Amino acid sequence: YFERLETELATIRQMGFPGYFLIVQDFINWAKRNGVPVGPGRGSAAGSLVAYALRITNLDPIPYGLLFERFLNPERVSMPDIDVDFCFENRDKVIRYVTEKYGADKVAQITTFGKMLARAVIRDVGRVMGLPYGEVDRIAKLVPARLGITLKEALEEEPRLREAMEADPRIRELVTHALKLEGLNRHASTHAAGVVIGNRPLVDYLPLYRGQNGELVTQFAMKSVEAIGLVKFDFLGLKTLTVITDAVRIVNEGRPEGEKLDIDAIPLDDPKTYELLCRGETTGVFQLESSGMKELMVKLRPSTFEDIIALVALYRPGPLGSGMVEDFIRRKHGQIPIEYELPELEPILKDTYGVIVYQEQVMQIAQVLADYTLGEADLLRRAMGKKIPEEMAKQKDRFLGGARKKGIDPKKAEKIFDLMAKFAEYGFNKSHSAAYALVAYQTAYLKAHHPVAFMAALLTNDRANTDKVVKDIAECREMGIRVLPPDVNESDLHFTVVGDAIRFGLAAVKNVGEAAIENVLAVRREDGPFRGLRDFCRRVDLQKVNRKVIESLIRCGAFDSLGGTRAQYLAYLDRCMEEASALQKDRARGQTNLFEALAAAAPDTGASAVADELPDVPPLGAAEDLRAEKEVLGMYLSGHPLAEWEDLLRSATDTPIGELAERADKAQVTVGGMVAARRVIRTKNGSRMAFFTLEDLTGAVEVVAFSEVFARAEELIQAEDIPLVVRGTLEKNEENVKILADEVLSLEEAPERLTREVHIQVNAAFHGRDDLEALKRILSSPEMRGATPTVLRIVVPEKAEALVRLPETFAVRASGDLRARVRDLMGADVVQFR
């Protein structure tokens, strides 16, 4: 440790960066002392022992083979780059501290320029040309939803775009102008993370302007700021850190000092955590919650922290498409032998089962086999990543020469160099992977050991996004955790833990503002729980907690625990408010009601003086209660209209609505749910079409039913409370996801009517011969046999895919049982009923 520390310190001093490290450790340690959650590290800085000693990072680099030279290379002088994750809600506090410490004129955030990209430039030009919005929007959406696509590429890929130009001179003019303007800067905004700190007023170095909130912002973008010699620091906001902090706070409430949970001291070999990961139950777990990652985890069955580091590194298009992921999994499970070209490679590659996964491994191989310094090895890594032929030839000569001097067989050395070059293309920075694996492990540990506290913290941090809250509540249902409605006597502002359940906060109720909540909570803290609606109305300030507020609280169930039904409280509300309003006016005038005075003088009779006298009215019924909850909470809570249909929904659909965002644009999807809202319009040719919102237990999506589809399914779309199944094409863009319906059916008739083929996706990166043999046994078993043809969709990520139609002997019944059996073998979301 001391030798490594001396080496790092010498490099930092030689390169002139002590000041940089001291500034970073200053604001990070200020944040930690002042209750602002800070991440364990990010990027290559996690490879520095000095950063660990200064508490800049929270991961010891030595046990995990993290390299300082990957962060700061003495043989390639460049500025250090320490990116820091702060709790999303408190990031601004740290920027404020830095501004106050170094001077408001010496600290600025960095500007970033939004460019006219393919879809946006079409919309901008269309607006200037005065074309109808709907028409321009239709043309913009013909541009494929792929990150970084250009208009030129869109014209080559999408024939409908070319046809629109040829058919309409206005569209040709629109696209012609758009092609010329594409890529130009459109507007300036503030960079999400970049902050620059100067040694004298920044206006001496570059032009500045004031942002929307009065903050100083550079007029130069990031690269230009660095080019003139200024030092930038990245202050990133990470919501997961807030989730971890909130969950730990909930766990520690009421625990004695010696028994409090310290998230930084949890064991990294906890069996319960790895069991959760192996089951793929990772909704809400940092970096590990996508359906593809869940599938990878179920196949890999991680058993060590090194496996989690590898998971974070491997789940990317490059490794998935190269075949190295399947190789990694099979080696881990002993399905193929772990072999090393040379014994010297074993210590370097042992943790990754002989597969080169990380950039740091490439550097260590060069050091051990060819006598590179780690600084030289970093230059080799960069050359391999960039694949510049001249540089690669030079490095190959250097590597082979170094290996020859160490007595290594030239043929083996050349083979190893070629292997390194191949894997360097996909290799990931292990320092970043290890730091983020630690955050992933901490969230998984909390979910495994303290599920209620973890889900309460997750719900609180997702509270502004109704779709995420619905997804989180669905996960709670899967975990057997009850989520209780708001309650005037138990709810706080946000989600809280009540025994083994989670209680909704009052802030979730529509029409209930901050002032009303503060008043309710203050009155409750001061005088104890409310004894009934009458008592509630007398004690709260009716100027702040008005009729609309109280009605919303009743309708979402916030008074249910006080003994009456929602119908009774709604019928009783006017009387309580009139009485309470008169009392409050008397108090304001300094008068006291005789009965109030008697109640105050004789505490024993106080309870009866405010007891509710509820009218005898019939309850609203479960369906009406659920509708009211949906209206005032934005979701169903005490139940769900689809609960009784849940199993059939699973068997008749291929994707829960909450997971549609993970599917590819233009994918064929089958979803189910109930119509939550609908809008029917007439088209230009006089026919009718519909836009409707379909909602299941995990989320909601907009569905477009064009004239032909609407004509066939109007009765179903217009009906109330009938579960539907929609099959159609997914359309994704930057803002939202929707489905263009091809068919709309009732849920009961869907499986038999809809399924013409059963498609099973086989990801070649994950599944080998053994899995295919097991799949063959499932499909040919008597209980699965049926008349529906089976098609295998073989996918080699980023390279190719092929459809293989199986013989009639593998025809099956499209059932929920089939879906479940194949899911257990191959992972989630691999079966589609088409």
N, C-alpha and C positions, 0 to 999 in steps of 0.2 A: 504493500500500500504506500509506504513512504517513498519508495523508488519511483512509483508511478506518479505520485504527487509532485516530487521534485522535477520529473521530466515535464509534466504539464505546466508547472509554474514557470520553468525556464522558457518554454515556448511562448507562454502568455506574455512574459516580460520582454522576450526578444522581439515579439511582434507588436509590442506597444499597446496591449489591450487590458492592463490591470484596471484602468478607470472604467472601462465598459463593464467588466465583471462586477465591480463594486457598485455601480449604478443599478444594475439588474438585481443584485442581491438585496440592495437597499429597499427597492419598491416591493420586491417579493416578500421580504421579511416583515415590512410594514403591513402588507396585506394579511399575512398570517397572524400577526399580533393583534390586528384589528378585526378579526372575524370574517375576513373575505376568503372564501375557499380558493385554493390554488391547486392546479393540476400537478401530478408527479413529474411532469416533463413532457417535452414535445420535440420531435425532430432529432437531429444528431446531437444536440446539447446533452441528451441523457447519457452520452458516452463519456462525459467528462467527470473525473473524480473531484476536481476542484469545484465544479458546479454542485456536486453532491455535498461536499464539505461545507459550502457556503449556504446550503439549504435552497439553492436555486432549483435543483431537481430533488426527487425523493426516491430515487432508485439507485442502489449501489451498482455501478457499471461492471465491476470486476467479476462477480459470480456469473454474469450472463455474457461475458466475452464482448462487452461493448467497447468500441475503440475511440480514443480521443482524436486520433488523426482523421477519422471520418467527419469530425466536427471542425477541428482547426488543424490545417496541414501546414507545417513549417516550410514545406517545399513549394507551396502555392499560396502566396500571400493574398488573403481576401478577408473582408470584414467578418467577424463572428456573427452568427444569426441565432439568437436565443428567442424562440417563440414561446410565449407564456399563456397558458389557459387560466382564466379567472372565472369565478362564478358569474354567469351571464348578467344577473341582476345588480352586481356590485362592481363590475368592471369600471364604470365611470368614477367610482370613489378613488380607485388607484390612479386614474389619469388626473383627477383633481389634486391628489396628494403630490404627484410629480410636478404638476403646474405650480402649486404653491411652494414647493421646495426649491425648484430651479428657476422660477420666475415666469410669470404669465407671458412675457415677451420672448422667452427662450424655448417654449414648448408649443408644438402645433400638431394637429392631426394631418394626415396626408390625403390629398385629393385623389380621386380615381375618375376616369372618364368613361361614361357609358357610350357604347358605339351603336351605330345604326346597323343592327344585325338583320339577317334575311327577312324574318317575319315583321320585325318592327319597322324596317324601312318601307315595306309595302304599305303598312298602315299609315305611316307618316305622309308618304307621297299621296296616297288615296285621299287623306284628309285635305291636303292642300289643293288637290284637283277637284274637290267637292263631290267625289263619288259617294253613293249611298254606303253607309257603314256596313250593312249586312253583306253587300257585294264584295267590298274590300276584305272583310273578315273571312269570307269564303275563299278568296284567292290566297290570303295569308296562310290559311290552314292547309292549303295544298302543299306548302313547303314541309317536307318530312321533319318530324320532331326529333332531330338528332343534334346533339351538342356541337356547336361550331360549324354547322352546315352553311355553305354559301349559296347565293341565288343561282350561280352558274351550275353548281352541283345539283341543286333542286330541279333546274330545267332539264338536266340530263337524266335524272332519276324519275321524275314525275310527268308522264305523258299528258295528264289532265291539265297541267299548268301550261304546257305548250299549246294544247288544243284551245284553251281559253284565250291565249294571245292571238292565235290565228283566227278565232271566231269573232273577236271583238276588238276594234282598233283602240278603244279606250284602255282596255287591259294591256294591249301591246305598249301603249304610251306609258302606262303605270309601271310596268316591269322594266322598260327601257330606262326611265328616270331612276328607278330603284337600283338598277345595276350600277349606274354611275355614282350614286350616293352611298352605296353600301360600304361599311367599314369606317366612314367618317365619324369623328366624335360628335355625339348628340347632346350630351349634358354632363355637368360635373356633379359629383357627389362625394361624400366622405368615405374613405377606405374603411372597411370593417374593423381593421386591426392596427394599421400603421400609425405610429407616433414618432415624431422626430424631436430630439433634444439638442440644443446648441449651447456652446460655451459663451456666446454673446447674443444679443437680440437677433432673431432669425431674419428680420427684415434687412439685415446687413448682407445676407446670403441669397435671398430669393424673395419673389413677391408672395404676399399672403392675402387671404380674404376672410371674411367672417362667415361661419356656417349658420345654419338655421337657428341654432340656439346660442349664437353669439360667440362660439368657440373659434379660435384661430385655426385656419386650414391653409396648407401650402397650395400655391397655384401650379406647382410642378407635381407630376405623378411620381410614383415610387422610384422607378429607375433613374429618372432625372435628379431626384433628391439625393440618391446614393452617388450619382456621377459627379456631383459638385462637392462631394466629400463629407456630407452630413451623415450622421449615424441614425438609423431608424430602429425602433423597437416595436415588436408586435405584441399588442395586448388583445388577446382573443377571448371571446365570451363562450363558455361551455356550460350548457344547462345541466349536464349530468353531475357536475360538481355540486350544484345546488341541491339536486336530488339526494346525493350521498350525504351531504351535511344535514339536510332536513330529516332524513331517515335515521341518522345516528342520534340527532337531538331527540327524536321521538322515542327511540330505544332507551336512551339514557335518562329520560324523565322519571324521577322517583328512584333511580338506582343509587345506592350509596357510593361514595367516592372511589373506593377500591374496586368496584365491580363495573365501572363504566366502560362501554365499548370504545376502543381506540381503533379506528379503521386502518391506521397505519401500522398496527401491530398484529393484524389478523394472520393466522398461519396460511401460507401459500400452498399447502398440501391437504386442504380440508376435504374429506371424502364427500360430504353432503353437497358441497359446491360442484364438484366434478360430476356427481350423479345427476344434478340438475342440468348441467351442460350436455351430458351424454344423451339425456332425453330430449334435448332441443327445446326446452321450456324457457326460452330466453327473450320473450317479449318484454321490452323495457330495459334489457341488459345492453350496456354500451357496446357498440360495434358488432354485436352478435345477434341482432333481432330480425334481420331480413330472412325471408323464406329460404333463399339460397344458402345463407350461412347456417341456418338451422339444419338443412339437409347435410351440409358438409360436416357439422358437428356430430350428427347422429352416425355418420359413416366413420369419422375419425375416432370418436369416443376419447376425447382428451383426458389424460390422467396426470399430467404434470403442468406446471406453469409454463415450461418451455413449449408445450403443445399449444397453449393459448397464444403465445407470442407468434408461433408459426401460423396459426389460424388467421390472425390479423394480417400477416404478410401474404398468405397464399390466396385469400379470397379477393382476387383481382383478375381482370380479363386475361392478362398475359399468362400467369401460371395455370389458370383454369383451362386455357386453350392449348397449353404445351404438353399436357399429359403428365406433368410432374406432380400434380395433386394426387392423382390416382396412384402413382408410384410411391409417393410419401405414405399414403394410407395403407397400401398393401405391405410395405416394409414394416410399418409400425405394428401391424397385426401378424407379422411373421408369415405372410402369404408368399412373399418372395424374399430371398436372402439379402441381408445387408452386406454389401461388398465395398471394399475400398481399393482403389487402384494402387495405393501405397500405404504401408502402415502409418506413415507420418500424418495421413489425412484423418485417421480415426478420432484423435482428440478434437479436431476442428469440426467434423461432420457428425459426431456421435449423437448429439441432441436432435439432429434433423434426419436420423436414420440413413445417413450416407448421401442425402440429397442436398445440393447447394441451393439454399433458400435465400440467404442474406448477402448483401454487398460486403459486410464485414468478413464473411467466410472467404470470399474471393481475395480480399486483402491479406488475410492470415495465410492462405495457401501460398500466395506469392512470397510472403515473408519466410515461411518455413521451407519451401521447396527451392526457391530461387534467390534467397538472400536479399530480398527487397527490404528497404526500410519501410515502415508503415506509411510514411509520407509518400514514398515512391509508389507503394501499393495503392494508395488512394488515387494517384494519377493514372495508374493502370485501370482501376475500376471505372474512372470517368471515361477513359478512352474506349473501354469495352462497351459502356453504355451508349456512347455517341456513334460507335462503329465507323470512325474515320479510317479508311484503308491505310493511308501512309502511317498514321500514328499506331495502328494495330500491328503493322509489319515491324515497326521499330520496337514496340513492346514485346512482340513475339521473339525477336532476336535476343532482346535483353533477358527474357524469361528462360529461354532455352539455354543461353550462355550461363546464367546463374545456376540452373539445374545441373548442367554438365559439371560445373565446379564442385557441386555437392555429390557427384557420383551417381546421379539418377539417369536411368536408361533414356536416351533421347526420344525414342518412340513413345514411351510412357509419358514423358514430359510434354511432348506435342499433343498427345491425346488429352492430357489433363488441361493444357492451355485451351484447347478447343472446347472442352466441357465448360471451363470457366467462362469463356466468351459466350457460349450458348445460354448459360444460366444468368450471366450478368445482365442480359437483356430483360430478364424478369425479376432479378434480385431486388429485394426491398431493404430499406434502411432498418436494421435490427434495433437501433436505439429508439427510433420512433415507435416501432412495433411493440417493444418491451414496455415503454411508458404507457401506451394506450392499452396494452394487455393488462396492466395493473389496474387501470380504471375499470376495464371490463370485468376483471376478477372481483374487484370490490363490490360492484353492483350485483354480480351473480351471488356472491357470499351473502349480501344483505337479503336478496330475494329468497335464498335457500334457508337462512336461519331466522330472518325477521320479515316474513312475507307481508304482514299487515302494515308494518311501519314503512317498508319499501314502497308498497303500492300507494299508500297515503301520500308519501312524498312525491311519487311520480304523478299522481292525479293533481296535486297542488301545483306542480310545475307545468302541467299540460292544461291547466284550467282555462286558458284563453282560447284554446282550440277544441271546439266541441267534438270534431271528428276523432281527435286523439283521446278525449275523455271517454267517448263511447267505446273506443277500442280498449282502453284501460279497464273500463267496467266489465267488458266482455272477458278480459283476461282474469279479473277478480272472480267472475262467475266460474271460469274454468278451474281456478285455484281453490274454490270453495270458500271464498271470502265474501261476506255479506257487505253490500254498500247500502247504507241506510239513508233515507231522505233527510232533508234539513229538519231541525227540531229547535223550537224557540228556547228550550232549556238546556240543550246539549251542544248545539252547533256553535262553532267559532266563526271567524271570518272565512277560513278556507277548510280543506279536508282535515279531519282529526281522527285519531284512533280511539275507539270506545270498546274496550275489552278485545274481542277477536274480530271486531267489525270496523268499518270505516264510515264515519259520519260526514255527510255533505256539509259544506260551509254555507252560510247565509249569502255570501257574495255570488253564489251560483244562481240565485233566484232572480228572474227577470223582474223589472219594475221596482226592485229593492236597492236603493242607492246607498252610497257609502255613509251619508249622514244618518240614514235610518238604521243601518246596521250598528254604527257606533253608539247610537242612543239605546238600542235594545241591549247590547252587550254591557254598556255602562250601568243601566238600570238593574240588570240581572246581577252584576258583580256587587252592586251596592246593597240591594234589598233581597237577594236570593231568587230562587226559581219562581216562574210564573205559575199561579194555581189554576188558571183558566183563561178563557178569552176575555171575560169581564175584567179580571185582575190585570191582564196584559194592557187592555185599552186604557185603564185608569192610570197605569204607571208610566207608560211611554209618552213621549212628546208627540201629540197627534199632528203637530205642524210638520214634523219630520217623518213620522210613521203614519202616513195617511191611509185612506180607505183602500186605495189601489195596492199599496204595499201589503196590508194585512190580508186582503183577499188573495193575493199571490201566495203568501205564506200558507194560508189555509189550503189552497188548491194543490200545492206541492206536498202536503202532508206534514207541515211543520208544527201543527197543533194536534196531530194524531195521538201523541202520547198522553194527552190531557184527558182522555176518556170519551170524548164525543166523536161523531162521524163528521166528515167534511161537509156533508149536506146540512147537518145541524148547525155547525159553526157559520156557514154562509148565511143561513136563515136568521141566525142570532146576531149577526155582525152589526146591522143598523141600530138595533136597540142599545148594544154595548157602546157604540161610538157616540150616540146621542147623549147617553148618560155620562160617559167619560168626558165628553166635550163640555157639557154643562159644569161638571165638577172642576175641570181645569180652568174654565172661565171664572168661576167663583174664586178659585185660589188666586188667580191673577188679580182679582179685585180685592183680595184680602178677606173674602168671606169664607166661612166654613159650613159645610152641610152638617145638619144635626146628626144624621146617621154616621157620617164619616168621623165626627168628633166622638160619638159613643164607641165606634169601633176602635179608634185610637186609644181611648181611655180604658177599654176592656179588651186586652189582646186575645183572650180566649174566644171572644165572639167575632174577632176580625175575619177569620176564615169564612164564616157563614155570611158575613156582610158582603163579600165579593164572590161568593160561590155562583157558578154558572147555573142558569135556569134554562136548560136547552130545550128547544121546542121538539115535539114529537113528529119528525118528518122522516120519510123513507131514505135510506142511503142512496148515493148516486149510482152505485154499481161499479164493478171492476173496470169495465171498458171506459166509462166516463172519467173515473179517477186517473186511468193511464193517459187518456187524451189531455187532461189538465196538466199532468206532470210534464208531458211532452211540450205543452205550450209554455209553461213557466220555467222549466229547467232545460229545455232544448233536447231532452232525451227521456226515454222510459226508465223508471227506476224500481218501483215496487214489483214490477213484472214486465212482461213484454208480450204484445199481441202475437208474436211469432213463436213464443216459447214452446207451445205444443207441437209446432211444425219443425222444430230444430233438426231432428234426425232426418226427416224427409228432405229438408233444405240441403243438408250436407250431401245426400246421395244424388240429388237432382242437379246440383250446381258444381262448377269447378273452381270457383274463387269466391271467398268472402268479400263483400264490398269493401271492407276496410283494408284489403290487401291489393286492390286494383292498381294502385300507384306503382306497385312493383312489377306489373306485367308490361310487356313491350307495347309500344304504339302500334296500332292496326292489328293487335292480337284478337283472335276469336274468343269470346268469353261467354260463359253462361252463369248468370247470377240470379238470386231470388230474393224476394222480400215483399213488403207492402207499399202501396202508393201513399206517400206522405203529402204530396201536393201535385197539382196538375194544371196545365194551361193548354187550351185548345185554340188554334188559330186557323184562319182561312188563308190559303196560298193564293198567288196571283191568278192561277187558273181555276180558282173557286173550290178546290178540294180542301179537306180539313186534315190537319196533322196535330200532333200533341207533343208537348214537352212535359215530362213528369219526373218527380223525384222518387226513386225506389230506395227503400230503407230495409236493411236486415239488422241482426243483432250487433254487427261490428261497425256500421257506418251507413252513409247514404251516397247516392250517385245520381246525376241527371241522365235521363234516357230520352232520346229523340225518336219518336215514332212517325216516320213519314207517311204520306197519305195511304199507300197500299197496306202497310202494316196496321195503321190506325183503323182502317175500314174493317179489317178482319178482327181486331181485338178491342174495338171501342167499348163494348159492354164490360169487359174485364178492367180496362184502364179507368173507366168512370165509376166502377163499383167501389164501395167502401169495405175495408177490412177483409179483402180477399187476397190470400197470398199468391203471388205471381212468380213465374220464371221468365226471364228475358235472355234471349240469345242474340248476340250482335257483335259489332266491331268496336273495339276500344279506340277512342280518340283522345290522345294526350297532347297537351301543350304546356307552356311555361306556367299558366295560371291554374288549369283544372283538368279534370278527367271526366269524360262522358262516354255514353254507349249509344251507337247508332243501331237501333233494334232491327233485327231481321225477322224475329218471331217473338210473340208474347203469348204465353199459355198460363192456365191455372196450375198451381203447384202440383195438385193431385194427378193431373194427366201428363205432366211434363216428362218424367223418366221414360215412360213407354213411348210417347209420341216423338220425343226429341232425339233419342239416341239411335243414330244410324251406324256409328262406329265408336269403339272405345279406343282412345289414343293413350298410350303410356310413354312418357318421356324417359329416355335412358341417357343420362349425362355420362359420356365416356370418360370424363375427368374423375368421376367418383365410382363408377360401377364396372366391375370386371366379370370374368367368366362365372365365378361362384354365384354372383347375384343373378345373372341371366338364367342359370340352372334353377335357382330357387323360384324365380318368376315363372319359369316353364312349369314347375310343379303346381304353383297356385292356379295358373290358367287352365291346366288340364285336369284339375281336381273335379270330381262329380258335382260338388255343391256350387261350383262357379259356371258349369257348362250351360250354354244358352245359344241364342241364334244371332247375337250381335257380333259382327266381325271385329277382330282386334288388330290394331296397327301400332307398331313400335316406332317412336320418333327418336332416332339416334342423333345425339347432339355432341359435336366436338366444338366447345366454346371458341368463338372468334374465328373458326376455320370453316366448318361445314356442318350440314345436317342432312339426314336421309330418312325417308319413310319406308318401313319394311312391313308389308301386309302379310300377316301370319296365315297359315293354312286353316281350313274350316274346322279342323280338330281343336283349334284354340278359340272358337267362337264362345262368347260368354253372355251372362245376364248382366245388364247394367244396374248394379245394386250398390247400396252403401257398404255391404260386407266386402265386396270386391275392392272398392275404393280403400277401405280400412286396411285390408290385408296387404295390398300393394304399397300403401303409404308406410306401413310398418317396415317393409323391406327396403323401399327405394327413397323414402323421404316424402315430405309434404308437397302437395300441389303438383304431383306428376301424372295424375289420372285425369283425363278429360273425356266427358261423355259428349260426343259430337253428333 
